[in-house]
Amino acid sequence: MAAGRTTLRRGDPVVRYPTELECRVTTRDGAQLDLRPIRPDDAPRLVAFHELLSPRSIYRRFLFVHPRLSAAEVERFTTVDYLDRLALIVEDDGRLVAVGRYERIPGTTEAEIAFVVTDEYQHHGIATLLLDRLADAAWGSGVSTFVAYTLAENRDMVDVFMHSGFAVTTSVEDATTTARFPIEPDTTYRAARAARSSPTD
C-alpha cells in the first residue's frame, strides 16, 4: 500500500470495514503473515491472545499488571471507526499474534499508538510492519504525528521508533519514555522503509 493513501474521510455516510488495508506481510526471517483491521467479531480471539501474553509483555503494553481484559475494554479495542481509531492485527494461519493501534487525541492531528506482540513472535520485525501500515492509514486520515508511551527499560519498543526512519524525539519522566514523531512519508522515511523491504542475503 502506498504511503499517504486515503482510505476514509470524515463525512462518509457509513463507516465501512476497510478491506484495502488487508495484506500479506513478510517478517525479517521470511515468515508470511496476514495483516488486517480488527473487527468486533475478533473479541474472543483478542481475549485469548491477551491471556497467553507473558506478565512482562502485558506490563510493557499497559504499564501496569493487567492479566485479563474487561468486557468494556474488549468492546472498545475491537470496535473502532477505522479513521480516528484504528487497530490492525497480525495472524499466523488464523492465530492472532500481534495488535497495533492508534487513537487520535481529540481536537488534534496527533494520535497515540501502542503495540503488543505475543512473546514467541517478538524480535521478528512485526511491530515495525504494524507501525508502517498504521502510519499509512493515519496519514491518509489526517493524522500528522504519532505519540507513544513506553517503559524506559523497554528498549525494544524505543528501538522500533528510532529505526523507523521518522524523526523521533524522546523524553523520559518517572521511568516512562515518551516518543513523538511526525509521520509524513518524507525522503528519509521512504528510504528506510525501502531498505527494510529489500531482500538480504
QUIDA-V369997 format. One record per pair of residues at least 24 apart in sequence whose C-alpha atoms are under 10 Angstrom apart, sorted by the first residue. I is the first residue (numbers start at 1). J is the second residue. D is the distance in Angstrom with one decimal. If there is no record, write none. Layout:
# QUIDA-V369997
I:J:D, I:J:D
This chain:
# QUIDA-V369997
1:132:10.0, 1:133:8.0, 1:136:7.9, 1:137:9.5, 2:133:9.4, 2:136:7.3, 2:137:9.7, 2:185:9.9, 3:132:8.5, 3:133:8.2, 3:134:10.0, 3:135:7.8, 3:136:4.9, 3:137:8.0, 3:138:9.9, 3:139:7.9, 3:140:8.1, 3:183:9.9, 3:184:8.7, 3:185:6.4, 3:186:9.7, 3:190:8.6, 4:133:9.9, 4:135:8.1, 4:136:5.2, 4:137:7.1, 4:138:8.2, 4:139:5.4, 4:140:4.9, 4:141:8.6, 4:142:9.5, 4:183:9.4, 4:184:7.8, 4:185:7.1, 5:136:6.5, 5:137:6.9, 5:138:9.2, 5:139:7.7, 5:140:5.1, 5:141:8.6, 6:136:8.4, 6:137:7.0, 6:138:8.7, 6:139:7.8, 6:140:4.0, 6:141:6.2, 6:142:8.8, 7:82:8.8, 7:83:8.2, 7:136:9.4, 7:137:6.9, 7:138:9.2, 7:139:9.8, 7:140:6.4, 7:141:7.0, 8:81:9.5, 8:82:7.5, 8:83:6.3, 8:84:9.8, 8:137:8.8, 8:138:9.9, 8:140:7.8, 8:141:6.4, 8:142:9.8, 9:82:9.8, 9:83:7.3, 9:84:9.9, 9:140:8.6, 9:141:6.5, 9:142:8.7, 10:83:8.0, 10:84:9.4, 10:141:8.4, 10:142:9.7, 14:81:9.9, 15:80:9.5, 15:81:6.4, 15:82:7.6, 15:83:8.6, 16:81:8.2, 16:82:7.9, 17:80:9.6, 17:81:8.6, 17:82:7.3, 18:82:7.3, 18:83:9.8, 21:88:8.7, 21:133:8.1, 21:134:9.6, 21:136:9.6, 21:137:8.1, 22:88:9.0, 22:89:9.7, 22:90:9.9, 23:90:9.7, 23:133:9.9, 24:90:9.2, 24:91:9.6, 25:90:8.8, 25:126:8.9, 25:129:7.5, 25:130:9.6, 25:197:10.0, 26:124:9.5, 26:125:8.9, 26:126:8.6, 26:129:8.5, 26:197:8.7, 27:121:9.7, 27:123:9.5, 27:124:5.7, 27:125:5.8, 27:126:6.3, 27:127:9.9, 27:128:9.5, 27:129:8.0, 27:196:10.0, 27:197:9.6, 28:123:8.7, 28:124:5.4, 28:125:5.8, 28:126:8.3, 28:129:9.8, 28:196:8.5, 28:197:9.1, 28:199:9.2, 28:200:9.4, 29:123:9.8, 29:124:6.6, 29:125:8.7, 30:124:9.1, 30:199:9.3, 31:92:9.0, 31:124:9.0, 32:91:9.5, 32:92:7.8, 32:93:9.3, 33:90:6.6, 33:91:5.8, 33:92:5.2, 33:93:7.5, 33:94:9.2, 33:95:9.9, 33:97:9.4, 33:126:9.4, 34:89:8.2, 34:90:5.6, 34:91:5.1, 34:92:6.5, 34:93:7.9, 34:94:8.2, 34:95:9.6, 34:96:9.4, 34:97:10.0, 35:88:6.7, 35:89:5.7, 35:90:4.5, 35:91:6.4, 35:92:9.1, 35:96:9.7, 35:98:9.2, 35:99:9.4, 35:129:9.2, 35:130:8.3, 35:133:9.3, 36:87:8.6, 36:88:5.5, 36:89:5.6, 36:90:6.7, 36:91:8.4, 36:99:9.8, 36:130:9.9, 36:133:9.9, 37:78:9.4, 37:80:9.3, 37:82:7.9, 37:86:7.2, 37:87:5.8, 37:88:4.3, 37:89:6.1, 37:90:8.9, 37:99:9.4, 37:100:9.5, 37:101:9.4, 37:134:10.0, 38:77:8.5, 38:78:6.0, 38:79:7.8, 38:80:7.9, 38:82:9.1, 38:86:7.9, 38:87:5.6, 38:88:5.5, 38:89:6.0, 38:90:9.4, 38:99:8.6, 38:100:9.7, 38:101:9.5, 39:77:9.2, 39:78:5.6, 39:79:6.5, 39:80:7.9, 39:82:10.0, 39:87:8.8, 39:88:9.3, 39:89:9.5, 40:74:8.9, 40:75:7.2, 40:76:9.0, 40:77:8.5, 40:78:4.8, 40:79:5.3, 40:80:8.3, 41:75:9.7, 41:78:7.7, 41:79:9.0, 42:74:9.2, 42:75:9.8, 42:77:9.7, 42:78:6.6, 42:79:9.4, 42:89:9.6, 42:96:9.2, 43:71:9.3, 43:73:9.9, 43:74:6.1, 43:75:7.2, 43:76:9.8, 43:77:8.3, 43:78:6.2, 43:79:9.1, 44:74:8.6, 44:78:9.9, 45:94:9.8, 45:95:8.1, 45:96:6.9, 45:97:10.0, 46:74:7.4, 46:77:8.7, 46:78:8.1, 46:89:9.5, 46:96:7.4, 46:97:9.5, 46:98:9.6, 46:99:8.9, 47:71:9.4, 47:73:9.9, 47:74:7.3, 48:95:10.0, 48:96:8.8, 49:95:8.6, 49:96:6.4, 49:97:7.1, 49:98:8.4, 49:99:9.5, 49:117:9.4, 49:118:7.5, 50:96:9.8, 50:97:9.7, 50:98:9.8, 50:116:9.1, 50:117:9.7, 50:118:8.3, 52:97:9.9, 52:118:7.5, 52:119:8.7, 53:97:9.7, 53:116:8.9, 53:117:8.3, 53:118:5.7, 53:119:6.5, 53:120:9.4, 54:118:8.0, 54:119:6.9, 54:120:10.0, 56:119:9.3, 57:116:7.3, 57:117:7.9, 57:118:7.7, 57:119:7.1, 57:122:9.9, 57:154:10.0, 58:116:7.9, 58:117:9.7, 58:118:9.5, 59:150:9.8, 59:151:8.9, 60:115:9.5, 60:116:8.4, 60:149:9.8, 60:150:6.8, 60:151:6.4, 60:152:9.8, 60:153:9.1, 60:154:7.1, 60:157:9.2, 61:114:7.2, 61:115:6.9, 61:116:6.1, 61:117:9.4, 61:149:9.1, 61:150:7.4, 61:151:8.7, 61:154:9.9, 61:157:9.9, 62:114:9.1, 62:115:9.9, 62:116:9.5, 62:149:9.5, 62:150:8.6, 62:151:9.5, 63:149:8.9, 63:150:7.4, 63:151:7.0, 63:176:8.8, 77:101:8.8, 82:137:8.7, 82:138:9.3, 82:141:9.0, 83:137:8.0, 83:138:7.4, 83:140:9.0, 83:141:5.9, 83:142:8.8, 83:143:9.4, 84:109:9.7, 84:110:9.9, 84:111:8.1, 84:137:9.9, 84:138:7.9, 84:141:7.4, 84:142:8.8, 84:143:8.3, 85:111:8.7, 85:112:9.6, 85:113:9.9, 85:138:9.0, 86:113:9.6, 86:134:7.9, 86:137:8.4, 86:138:8.3, 87:113:9.5, 87:114:9.4, 87:115:9.5, 87:130:9.5, 87:134:8.1, 88:115:9.6, 88:130:7.2, 88:131:9.7, 88:133:8.5, 88:134:7.5, 89:115:9.8, 89:116:9.8, 89:117:9.7, 89:130:8.2, 90:117:8.9, 90:126:8.2, 90:127:9.8, 90:129:9.5, 90:130:8.3, 92:121:9.9, 97:121:7.0, 97:122:9.4, 97:126:9.3, 98:122:9.1, 98:126:7.6, 98:127:8.0, 98:130:8.7, 99:126:9.5, 99:127:8.5, 99:130:7.9, 100:126:9.6, 100:127:7.4, 100:128:9.9, 100:129:9.6, 100:130:6.0, 100:131:7.4, 100:133:9.5, 100:134:7.6, 101:130:8.4, 101:131:8.7, 101:134:7.1, 102:131:9.5, 102:134:7.1, 102:135:8.9, 102:137:9.7, 102:138:7.8, 102:143:9.9, 102:146:8.1, 102:147:9.1, 102:148:9.4, 103:138:9.2, 103:143:9.7, 103:146:9.3, 103:147:9.8, 104:138:8.8, 104:141:10.0, 104:142:9.6, 104:143:7.3, 104:145:9.5, 104:146:8.8, 104:147:9.7, 105:143:9.5, 105:146:9.8, 105:147:9.5, 108:142:9.6, 108:143:8.1, 108:144:9.1, 108:145:9.4, 109:138:9.5, 109:139:9.4, 109:141:9.4, 109:142:6.5, 109:143:4.6, 109:144:5.4, 109:145:6.5, 109:146:8.9, 110:138:9.4, 110:142:9.0, 110:143:5.7, 110:144:6.0, 110:145:4.7, 110:146:5.7, 110:147:7.0, 110:180:9.3, 110:181:9.5, 110:182:8.8, 110:183:9.8, 111:138:8.2, 111:143:6.7, 111:144:8.1, 111:145:6.4, 111:146:5.1, 111:147:6.1, 111:148:8.6, 111:180:9.8, 112:145:8.6, 112:146:5.8, 112:147:4.7, 112:148:5.6, 112:149:8.1, 112:179:9.8, 112:180:9.2, 113:146:6.5, 113:147:6.2, 113:148:5.3, 113:149:8.1, 113:179:9.9, 114:146:9.9, 114:147:9.0, 114:148:6.5, 114:149:7.8, 114:150:8.6, 114:157:9.6, 115:148:9.5, 115:150:10.0, 115:157:8.6, 116:157:9.7, 122:156:9.3, 123:156:8.1, 125:160:8.4, 125:196:9.4, 126:160:9.8, 127:156:9.7, 127:157:8.1, 127:160:7.1, 127:161:9.5, 128:157:9.4, 128:159:9.8, 128:160:6.1, 128:161:8.1, 128:163:8.9, 128:164:7.2, 128:193:9.5, 128:196:9.4, 129:160:9.9, 129:164:9.8, 129:193:9.6, 129:196:9.4, 129:197:9.9, 131:160:8.5, 131:161:8.5, 131:164:8.2, 132:164:8.1, 132:183:9.4, 132:185:9.8, 132:189:9.8, 132:193:7.9, 134:183:9.8, 135:182:9.5, 135:183:6.2, 135:184:8.3, 135:185:8.6, 136:183:8.3, 136:184:9.0, 136:185:8.3, 138:183:8.4, 138:184:9.8, 139:182:9.6, 139:183:6.7, 139:184:6.8, 139:185:8.4, 140:184:9.8, 143:182:9.0, 143:183:8.0, 143:184:9.1, 144:181:8.6, 144:182:5.7, 144:183:5.6, 144:184:6.5, 144:185:10.0, 145:180:7.0, 145:181:5.6, 145:182:4.2, 145:183:5.5, 145:184:8.0, 146:179:8.1, 146:180:5.8, 146:181:5.5, 146:182:6.3, 146:183:6.7, 147:178:7.0, 147:179:5.7, 147:180:4.5, 147:181:6.7, 147:182:8.9, 148:177:8.1, 148:178:5.7, 148:179:5.2, 148:180:6.6, 148:181:9.1, 149:176:6.6, 149:177:5.7, 149:178:4.7, 149:179:6.5, 149:180:9.0, 150:175:8.7, 150:176:5.6, 150:177:5.3, 150:178:6.6, 150:179:8.2, 151:175:6.0, 151:176:4.5, 151:177:5.8, 151:178:8.7, 152:176:4.9, 152:177:4.9, 152:178:8.6, 153:177:8.6, 163:189:9.6, 163:192:8.0, 163:193:9.7, 164:188:9.6, 164:189:7.0, 164:190:9.7, 164:192:6.8, 164:193:7.4, 164:196:9.3, 165:189:4.2, 165:190:7.5, 165:191:7.6, 165:192:5.2, 165:193:7.1, 166:190:9.2, 166:192:8.7, 166:193:9.9
